[in-house]
Amino acid sequence: MQFTITIKHDRKSIRLLIERLEATDSIEKYRVKARNQSFVLQSNRPLIRGKGLKHFPITWKVVEGGYHHPSILEQITKAVEAKIKEL
């Protein structure tokens, strides 16, 4: 599954391609591709949803690639969560 998201940072629109790599009963992995780099995000969303915890926060972490800008990562994870709910 592939989809695109757009986030705003420093008055610029950044368009990212998100590709779902792996989905098990406990984790999901997504590759985030920008123009010049990519990294892999991992979440525990299937585990939380499987236990029926609707209001428990989803934990995201960078598993592959060296992207360490917390403000942009937070925007990316929120946009990915919103897009997943939409789909």
C-alpha positions as a printed NumPy array, in Angstrom:
array([[ 0.   ,  0.   ,  0.   ],
       [ 1.364,  3.385, -0.983],
       [ 0.044,  6.875, -0.36 ],
       [ 1.332, 10.426, -0.192],
       [ 1.141, 12.982,  2.589],
       [ 1.985, 16.671,  2.669],
       [ 3.312, 18.45 ,  5.74 ],
       [ 4.182, 22.1  ,  6.311],
       [ 7.57 , 23.044,  7.745],
       [ 9.088, 26.539,  7.76 ],
       [ 6.373, 27.776,  5.375],
       [ 7.283, 25.055,  2.88 ],
       [ 5.144, 22.148,  1.8  ],
       [ 6.963, 18.836,  1.922],
       [ 5.402, 15.983, -0.018],
       [ 6.347, 12.501,  1.145],
       [ 5.663,  9.064, -0.289],
       [ 4.701,  6.493,  2.35 ],
       [ 4.996,  2.785,  1.593],
       [ 3.819,  0.042,  3.947],
       [ 6.595, -2.531,  4.218],
       [ 5.446, -4.98 ,  6.849],
       [ 2.395, -5.606,  8.993],
       [ 2.206, -8.27 , 11.696],
       [-0.078, -8.711, 14.692],
       [ 2.12 , -6.452, 16.817],
       [ 3.969, -3.962, 14.563],
       [ 3.735, -2.065, 11.29 ],
       [ 6.637, -0.662,  9.297],
       [ 6.404,  2.217,  6.833],
       [ 9.104,  3.58 ,  4.529],
       [ 8.99 ,  7.37 ,  4.252],
       [10.562,  8.651,  1.036],
       [11.465, 12.263,  0.484],
       [13.282, 13.74 , -2.474],
       [16.794, 12.944, -1.251],
       [16.457, 10.443,  1.6  ],
       [14.292,  7.74 ,  3.097],
       [13.821,  6.137,  6.489],
       [11.669,  3.452,  8.092],
       [ 9.133,  4.144, 10.84 ],
       [ 7.779,  1.41 , 13.087],
       [ 4.556,  1.588, 15.095],
       [ 2.719, -0.636, 17.549],
       [-0.727,  0.266, 16.162],
       [-1.889, -3.323, 15.371],
       [-1.062, -4.466, 18.914],
       [-2.959, -1.583, 20.505],
       [-5.958, -1.966, 18.202],
       [-5.946, -5.74 , 18.712],
       [-6.252, -5.278, 22.462],
       [-9.11 , -2.827, 21.987],
       [-7.299,  0.197, 23.447],
       [-8.786,  3.009, 21.365],
       [-7.404,  5.937, 23.359],
       [-3.919,  4.577, 24.066],
       [-1.221,  6.529, 22.177],
       [ 0.577,  4.818, 19.311],
       [ 4.356,  4.63 , 19.706],
       [ 6.44 ,  5.494, 16.644],
       [10.198,  5.09 , 16.268],
       [12.76 ,  5.321, 13.497],
       [14.184,  1.851, 12.879],
       [16.249,  2.423,  9.758],
       [17.824,  5.573,  8.421],
       [19.171,  8.501, 10.335],
       [16.375, 11.016, 10.616],
       [16.398, 12.791, 13.987],
       [14.318, 15.978, 13.676],
       [11.641, 15.549, 16.382],
       [ 9.33 , 18.324, 15.204],
       [ 9.142, 17.022, 11.641],
       [ 8.865, 13.399, 12.811],
       [ 5.885, 14.325, 14.973],
       [ 4.172, 16.001, 12.02 ],
       [ 4.887, 12.984,  9.806],
       [ 3.512, 10.49 , 12.323],
       [ 0.344, 12.551, 12.863],
       [-0.207, 12.812,  9.113],
       [ 0.375,  9.071,  8.624],
       [-2.092,  8.228, 11.423],
       [-4.703, 10.532,  9.907],
       [-4.227,  9.024,  6.444],
       [-4.488,  5.465,  7.801],
       [-7.755,  6.351,  9.563],
       [-9.025,  7.87 ,  6.317],
       [-8.196,  4.735,  4.323]])
